[in-house]
Amino acid sequence: MGMHSNEKVLRAALDAIAAGDQEALATVVADDLVVHVPGRSPLAGELHGRGVFGAKVRELTGGTLTIEAHDVLGSDDHAVGVYTMRVECPDRSFEWRHTNVYHIRDGKIVETWQNPFEQDAFDDFFS
């Protein structure tokens, strides 16, 4: 059995993020993307718009976030990614395990729920 189409969408998004290719990212992420982030950090809440979440992350990390995908799964309506994420700022660094659930419609990611495993440490780092 081949790779599910929604797994392909998520893998394409991850490749575009790693390459910093906003044009490629736009082909697989909706303009009106909704991102749900738990916790109490400046990232927490519901963010709207494809560029909004990425801009906020770049602002808080100096553009140093890297994503190591351990597994990517796809179904008819969703994809799930299991990651190790890292930030290397000049004065501090942070590494954590993270899962995201993505709702995919018509070949584009339209909504995502972020789930850092170490919520308190995540909030402390990004605050």
C-alpha positions in Angstrom: 0.0 0.0 0.0 1.4 3.4 -1.0 1.6 6.6 1.0 -1.7 8.2 1.8 -2.3 11.5 0.0 -2.6 13.5 3.3 0.7 12.1 4.5 2.2 13.4 1.2 0.7 16.8 1.9 2.3 16.9 5.4 5.6 15.7 4.1 5.6 18.4 1.4 4.8 21.0 4.1 7.7 19.8 6.3 10.1 19.8 3.3 9.0 23.4 2.4 9.5 24.5 6.0 13.0 22.9 6.2 14.0 24.7 2.9 12.4 28.0 3.9 10.4 27.8 0.7 7.2 29.9 1.3 6.0 29.4 -2.3 6.1 25.6 -1.9 4.5 25.9 1.6 1.6 27.9 0.0 0.7 25.0 -2.2 -0.1 22.7 0.7 -1.1 25.1 3.5 -4.4 27.2 3.3 -4.2 31.0 3.5 -6.7 30.9 6.3 -4.9 28.3 8.4 -6.0 28.0 12.0 -3.3 27.0 14.6 -4.2 25.9 18.1 -1.4 26.2 20.7 -2.0 25.1 24.3 -0.4 26.7 27.3 0.5 30.2 28.6 3.4 31.3 26.3 3.1 34.1 23.8 2.4 31.4 21.2 -0.6 30.1 23.1 -4.1 30.5 21.7 -5.7 30.4 18.3 -3.7 32.0 15.5 -5.2 32.7 12.1 -3.4 32.9 8.8 -0.6 30.9 7.1 2.1 33.4 7.8 1.0 34.4 11.3 2.2 31.4 13.3 5.5 31.1 11.3 6.3 34.8 11.8 5.6 34.5 15.6 7.9 31.4 15.9 10.7 33.1 13.9 10.4 36.2 16.1 10.7 34.1 19.3 13.5 31.8 18.0 15.5 34.0 15.7 14.6 31.6 13.0 16.5 28.7 14.5 13.7 26.2 14.9 14.5 22.8 13.4 12.0 19.9 13.1 13.1 16.3 13.1 10.2 14.1 11.9 10.0 10.7 13.5 6.8 9.6 12.0 4.1 11.1 9.7 0.8 9.4 9.3 -2.2 10.2 7.1 -5.9 9.3 7.0 -8.8 10.6 4.9 -9.3 13.8 6.9 -6.1 14.2 9.0 -2.4 13.8 9.2 -0.3 13.4 12.4 3.4 14.2 12.8 5.6 13.1 15.7 8.7 15.3 16.1 11.7 16.3 18.0 12.0 20.1 17.8 15.0 22.2 18.6 15.7 25.9 19.0 19.3 27.2 19.3 19.4 30.8 20.3 22.7 32.5 21.2 21.9 32.6 24.9 19.8 29.5 25.3 18.5 26.3 23.6 15.6 24.0 24.0 14.8 20.5 22.6 11.4 18.8 23.1 9.1 16.1 21.7 6.0 17.3 19.9 3.0 16.0 18.1 0.8 17.9 15.7 -2.6 16.9 14.4 -3.5 18.4 11.1 -6.9 18.7 9.4 -6.5 18.5 5.6 -9.1 19.5 3.1 -8.7 19.5 -0.7 -5.0 18.9 -0.5 -4.2 21.7 2.0 -3.6 21.9 5.7 -6.5 24.0 7.0 -6.1 23.5 10.8 -3.5 22.2 13.2 -3.4 21.4 16.9 0.1 21.7 18.5 1.0 19.3 21.3 4.3 19.8 23.1 5.1 16.9 25.4 6.8 19.1 28.0 4.2 21.9 28.2 5.6 23.7 31.3 9.2 23.8 29.8 7.8 24.9 26.4 5.8 27.7 28.0 8.9 28.8 30.1 11.2 28.8 27.1 8.8 30.8 24.9 7.8 33.3 27.6 
